[in-house]
Amino acid sequence: MNSILRVDLQAGGLSDQTKVPLWAEELLNGLREHGFVRVVGHDVSAQQIAKARDGFKRFFGLPEIEKELSGGVEGGQRGFTPYGLEHARDQTSPDQKEFFHVGQNHPPADGAPEKYAQNVWPQAVPELREATLELFQKLEETASTLLQGLALACQLPVETFSEMIEHGNSILRAVHYPPLKEGADPGSMRAAPHEDINLITLVCGETDTGLEILDRTSKWIPILTTEDEIVADVGDMLARMTNNALRATTHRVVARGTQQGKSRYSLPFFAHPRPECDLSVLKAFLSGDEPPLFPPIDAAHFLEDRLKEIGLL
């Protein structure tokens, strides 16, 4: 745990949007070193997290036929995705998990039906809507703060990254990792090694250990957190824009010992840009005639390509 930097958002504010707060410098250093940091001093309360997590526990405890009433959205972009459907990129064995996706409640008016699928709410757990949307908003605000600080630390205009997620295609994912089934594919994990697709991810609501990252020496390091900490990590979209100055770190979720016999829950928030946003490498991350490592692409096409690679499209 101590090797993953702890960033306190109370260590200097963003009132002066030209001055780099201390926490932003620490955020940049932590993401450069491991691609992951532990964040405290945010405005996401333990009560908000628990309220949403408890609602999803009730949902995942429903009979399969009832859960499936909240599914069926193309690409799993909203609502329920059943156990064993998604797999990591370049993997053939499915992950041992089921999940539920929530997106923007009020998407932008310009072509909203074409941009985003509508949220799906299970009738059997009516309280889930309010709890989830409240948590979504708080996590979105925290992601925006982190991206503003990161831009300043990179000597970029403060809104460089945060503006991209305003009305963005961000996703709050509620994940249930059931007790491991007997006879499961021996190559399966709760979540096989992968990198996130988006700009930045915030992970909260975890009920057990098991999250591990692959460090620069190819050693797996467990991420252990306290109740007040949110884990933040770099996604592939941000890695592209920074020409891998900030790398998306490979991570996985495993079950060891007694963990194998019980459920694990998690609430990751994936901060996504609006579909039309350009993910081209920023000039600030190129020197001289150095060519970019990645070709130009917009967020919509990058997301579509990745959803195909992980079996959701």
N, C-alpha and C positions, 0 to 999 in steps of 0.2 A: 504494500500500500504506500509506503513512504517514498517509493521511487516515482510515483505518479504525482505530479505537482498539484498542490491545493491552491486554488485561486479564490480570493475573497473579494467580491464585488463591492464591498464597503470600503476598500482601500483606495479611496479617491473616486470622484464622480465624473460624469460626462457633461457637466454644466458648461465647461469651456470645451467646445468641440474642435479645438485646434491643439489642445494639450493632451498628451498621452498619459492616462492615469497609470499608477503603479501596477494595478491588477492587469491592465492590458498588456504591459510588457511581460508580466509573468505568464499570462495566457499564451502569448506568442512563443515564449521560450518553452513552455510545457508542450505545446502542440508541435513545435519543431522537434523536440526530443522524443516524444512518445506518440504523438497524434491524439493523445487522451489527456484530460485534466479532470480534477474533482473541483466542483464549483460550490462555494458557500456564499452567504450574503445576498442571496437572491430573494425574490418575493413570492416564491412558490411554497405554500405552507404544507406541513406534514398532514394537516387535516384535509386539505384539498386533494392531495395525492391519495390518502386512505379512502376518502369518499368515492373517488372514481374507481380505485382498485377493488373496493368491496362490491361495487355495482357490477364490475366485470366478472368477479368471482361468481356472483349469482348467475350471470349470463352463461358463463362457461359450464356451470353445473346443470344447465337445462338439458333435456333430452335432445339428441342430435337433430331430430326432425324439427324441433322448435328453433334451434340455432340456425338451421339452414333457411328458415323463413327470412332471415336478415342477411342473406348472401346473394350470390348471383351477379354482382356488379362486375363488368368486364375488367380484367386485370387485377381483381381483388382490391380496387382502389377505394372502395367504401364497403362497410359492413363486414360480414363474417367470411373468413376463409378457413376451410376445415383442415384437420390434422393430416400431415403427410403430403400436402400438395406442393408447397414451395421448397425449392432446393437452392443451395448456394451456387453461384456461378462456377462453371467448370466441375460441378459435382453431379453425380447421377442419383445418389441416395437422397431421399427427402429428409428435411429437418423434422425433428420430433416435436412439433408444436402446432397449435391452432391460434388464430389471431383475429382481431377486429379492428377495422380502420375507420377513423373519423377525420374529415377534412374541414375546410372553411364552412362556417355556418352561413355567412353572407358573402358569397363570392362576388367579384366585380360585375357590374351591370353589363359591360361590353362583351357580349357573346358568352355570358356565363354558362348557359346550357352546353355549349360546345367545349368550353374549357374544362369544366369539372363535373364529375358525377355528383348527384345529390347524396347527402348523408342518409343512412338507413338506421332507424331506431327500433330496437326490439320491444314489442308491446308487452312482453312478459316482465320487463324490468323498466318501468316508465321513468323512474328516478335517474336512470343512467344519462339521459340527455343533458339535464342541467349540470350534473357533476362533471361530465366529460367536457362540455363546452367551456366551463369555467376553467378547468385545468388546461385545456388547449390554449385559451387566451393568455394565461399566465406564462406558459412555456414559450409561446410565440414572442411575448414581450422580452423574456429572458434571452432567447436566441437572438433577437434584434440587438439587445444591449451588448452581447458578446461579439456579434459581428461588427458593430460600430467600434468597439474597443480594438478589435483585431485590425480593422482598417487603419485606425490611427497609428497603431504600433507598427504597421507596414508602411507608414508614411503615405497613405492614400487618403482621399477625401472621406470623411466620416461615414457617408451614406453608401459607399461603394458596394458593399455586400448587403447591408440591411435593407436597402431600397428594393432589392431583388425579391425579398420575401414578403413585401407588402401585398396583401391579397394573393400570396403565392399558393402553390399547390402542396402546402405542408400537410403532413399526416401525423396524427397521434395514433399509435398502434398499441393496442392492449394485447399482450402475448400470454398465452397459457402453455406451459410446458408440462404435460401430464407425467405421472410416474411412468418410467420407461416400460414399454410393453415387452413381454416375453416373446422371443422369436423375431424381434425387430431386426431390420437389415443391419448386419454388423458394421457396415460403413456409416451408419447414421449417427448423428449427434443431435443434441437439442438444437443447436445452430452450428452448422459446419463453418470452417474458416471462411471469412468473407470480409469485404469492405462495404461501407454504406454508400448509397447512390448519391445522396443529396449534398447540400452545402455543409451543414453542421447538424449533429445529432445531440439531443439531450436525453439522458436515460434516468428515470426515477421509478419509484414504486417496486423495486426488486425485493422479493421475499426470501431470497436465498443467495448464496454464493454460486459461482460457476462461470462468471464472465472472465475471460482471459484474453490478453493481447500478446501479439508476437512482437518482441522488441527487436532492435536493430542488430542484435547478435543471434537472432533466430531462436530465442528462448521464450517460452510461454510464461507470462507473468499474470497472476490473478489480480483482479481489480476488486478491492475490498473497500466498502464505503460505510460511513455513519449515516444516521437518519437524515441529517440536515444537508447532506451532500448530493449534488446532481452530477452525473458523469457527462462530460462533453467530448465529442470526437469529430475529427475532420472527415468529411465525405468526399467521394470522388469528384463531384462538381467543383468543390473548392480546390482540390488538388490540381485539377485541370487549369483553373484560372490563375493559380500561383505557379504554374509550370513545375509542380512537385516541390516547390520550396516548402510547402506544407503537404505532407503525404498522408493519404488515407491508410490507416494502420489496420492490418489484418487482425480480426478478433473472432472469438468463438464462444459458445456456451456449452459447458460440459456438466455432467452429473457424476459425482464421485461418492462412493460409500453409501451412506444413508440417504443422500440426496436422490438417488435413483428411485427410491420408493415413495417419493412425495412430489406434489405439484410445485412448480415455480411460476411466479407471475412477474411481469415487468411492463413498464409503460414508457417506451421510447418515443420521443417526438422528433420527426424528421423534417427539418426546415428546408423546404423546397422553394426555388424561384418560381415566378410566373412562367408559363410555358414558352412565351416568346423571348425570354431573356437569353442573351448571348453568353455562352460559356467559353469564349475564346480566351487564350492566354493574355493576361494584362501586360502592357508594355513595361510596366514597372518591374516585372519579374524576368525581363530579358536584358541581356547586356551585349552591347556591340551588335555584331551580326549573328548572334546566337539564334538558331531557329527554335521555334516553339516545339515542345515535345508532343503536342496534341493539335489535331486539325480543328478548325472552327466547327461548332455545332450549337444548336439552341437547346434549351432545357427540355422541350417537348420530345424532340427526337432522341436525345440521350436517354431520357427516362423510358421511352418506348423500347429502345434497344435493350436496356438492362432488364426490363420486365420480361422480355422474351427469353433472355439468357437464364433467368431464375425460374422459368416455368409458369409465370402468371399470365402471360399472353401467348 
